[in-house]
Amino acid sequence: MIKAVIFDMDGVLIDTEKWLNKYWCQAAAEAGFDMKPEHALEIRSLAGKYAASYLQEIFGPRFSYWTIRERRKELMQEHIARYGLEKKEGADEVLDYLRSHGIRTAVATATDPKRARSYLTRVGIYDKFDKVICATMVENGKPKPDIYLYACAQLGEAPKECVAVEDSPNGVRSAVDAGLRTVMVPDLTKPDAALRKLITAEADSLFDLILMLEDGAI
């Protein structure tokens, strides 16, 4: 029996990944590095200490990850101030469905608590979660399992009785290694053959999650 559903935030609940991808490349370019969209895709949901070493392996030790990351944050803030945030299709419906069926909900995001609260509040869904868990609350962020194990503990539920909803390979690995049934809702990339072996199911949108729960498919 499913007791809780734990959602990634960027790319799953809020349509931010395409902008994060764009502004990583722009911030890196401003610093003199030819960062491509495929490089930014690889660091989706990836904890900073892992992303820093990954990018320095590509661009060399002069790649100042934390400085470039701060510039990316500035660009993202400017974008949000001008254009706002877009909620993913089906977010309200699936959260309302889960609450009406007594299934607890949480967010497990690489974003820090201040921004997570701000983003979720802006799109009107912050109060629909029982817990909001951020990577800063655990020793190791995604793709390590810490954040999902901590989220399950905060909810008081066993991982095997929880479902994770993710859009990126790093997030999928984190959830699977924590022992959760994992549904991938692809955003910028589809799962490859190796990732398909890990996930419980693939959904086209959050609406499909309701159907899967109704049908007992997860």
N, C-alpha and C positions, 0 to 999 in steps of 0.2 A: 504493500500500500504506500502510495506517495504522500509524504507528510509535508514536504516543502519544495518549492522551486526557487532556485538561485540564479539570478540573471547577471551576466556581464552588462556593462552600461554602454560604452561607446561602440556603435555599430550594431547593437542589439536593441536597446531601448531608445537611443538617440542617434540621429543620422549625422555623426561627427567624424567618422573615420576618413571620409574623402577629404575633409578639410585638414585634419591632422596630417594626412599624407602629403597634401599640397604644401602646408606650411613647414613641415620638416624639411622638404626639399628647398623651399625658399630660404629658410634660416641657414641651412648648410651652405647654400650658394652665396649668401651674403658674407659668410666666413671663408669663402674660397674653395669650397668642396663641391664636386659634381655628384651630389647625391641624387639617385634615381628613385622613381616611385617604387620599384621593386625592393629597394633597400628599406624604404619606410614601411612597406608591407610586412617585412620580416620582423619588425620590432613592435607590431601591434600587440598590446597587452603585455609586452615584455618588461619585466622589472628593470629599472634604470641601471643597476650594476651589471646586468647581463647585456642590455642594449649598448652600454658604453663600450664594453669589450668587443662586442660584435662589430660595431661601426669602426672602432680603432683598428681592428684586424683588416678592414677593407681600405680605410683612408689613412691609416698610420697614426702614430701616437700624438700627432699635432691636432687631431680631431678633438676639439674641446667639447665633449658631449654635453656637460652640464650647462655651459655657456650657451651653446646652440639650442639646447632644450628650453632655456629661459626665453630666448628670442622667439622660438616657436610658440611658447605660451603667450607672449605679447601679441604676436600676429593673430593667434586664435582669439584672444580677448577682443582685439579690434574687429575681427570678423563678427563675433557674437554681438558686440555692441551695435554693429551696423545692421546685421541681418537676422539676429536672433538664433534660436535653436529649433530644429525640426524633430518632432517625435516620430519614432518608427510606427508604421502602420500596424495596428492591432495591439499596441502597448496597453491602452486603457482597457480594451475588451478582455485581454487575457488576465490582467491584474484583477479586474472586477470579478471575472469568472472564478479565479483561484480563491479570492476572499469569500465569495458566496458559497464555495464548497469546503470551506474550513481548511484550505491548504495554505500554509504560511509562506511568506515570500521574503527574499533578501536580494541585495545587490552585492556583487563581488567585483570590485573594479580596481584597476591600476591607478585611477585618479585619486588625488588626495581628498581628505574629508571636506575641506572648504569648497572645492570646485564640484565635488560630487553632489553635495547638498544644493549648491547654486544651480547646477545644470538640471537636476531632477525637480527642483522647485520651479524653475523657469518653464518647464514643460508640463507642470501640474501633476506630477506623479510621486513626489517625495513621500507624501503621507500614506501612500498605498503599500509601503514596505514595512515589514516588521523590523528589519535590520538593514543598515547600509554599512558594508564592510569594505575597507580600503586597504591597499597593499602596505600602507604605512603602519598598519596595525599588526603586521606579522614580520617575522625575520626575513623570509624569502618570498618575493612576489612570483607571479606567473613567469615561467611555466611550472614552477614547483607547486606542490599541492597545498602548501600552508594556508593560503587564503580561503580555499574551499573547506578545509578541515576546520578552520577557525569559524567560518560562517555556519557550518553545521552545528558546532559546539555552542555558538551563541543562540542558535535557534532551538537547541536542545533535542536535535534529531540525529539519527545515525546516517552517515553518508549513503548507505545502500537504500535508504528510504527518501532520498532527495534527488531531484533532477536539476542539472545545470543547463543553462541556455547560453551558448557561446557562438561567436562568429569567426574566430581566428584560431589558427593552429596552436599558438601558445596557450590560449585560454582552454582549448579542448584538452590539451595534455595535462594542464593543471587539474581540471575537474576529473578526468578519467583516472589519473594517478591518486586522487583523493578517494576514489571509489564511488563516485556519483554516476548515475545514468546521465548521459550527455546528449543533448539535442543541439545540432549545429544549424543555425540560421545564417547561411552565407551572406556576407555583405559585399565586400570588394573582390573576394576570390571564392571559388568553389573548393570543396575538399578534394584532395588527390586520393589515389587508391589506398595509400598507407593510412591516411586520416579516416577514411571511410571504415576501415577495420576497427577503429577505436570508438567511433561514435555509436550511440544507440539508434539514432535516427537523424535524418536531414529534413528540414522544413523550409518551405519557400517563404513563409512569413510567420509572424507570431500568431496569426489566426490559426495556422495549422497545429500549433501546440494545443489549442482547445480541442480540436478534432482528435488528436493523438490521445489526449487524456480521456476523452469520451469513449474512444474505442479500445482503451487499455493497451495502446501500442507502445507505451513507455512505462 
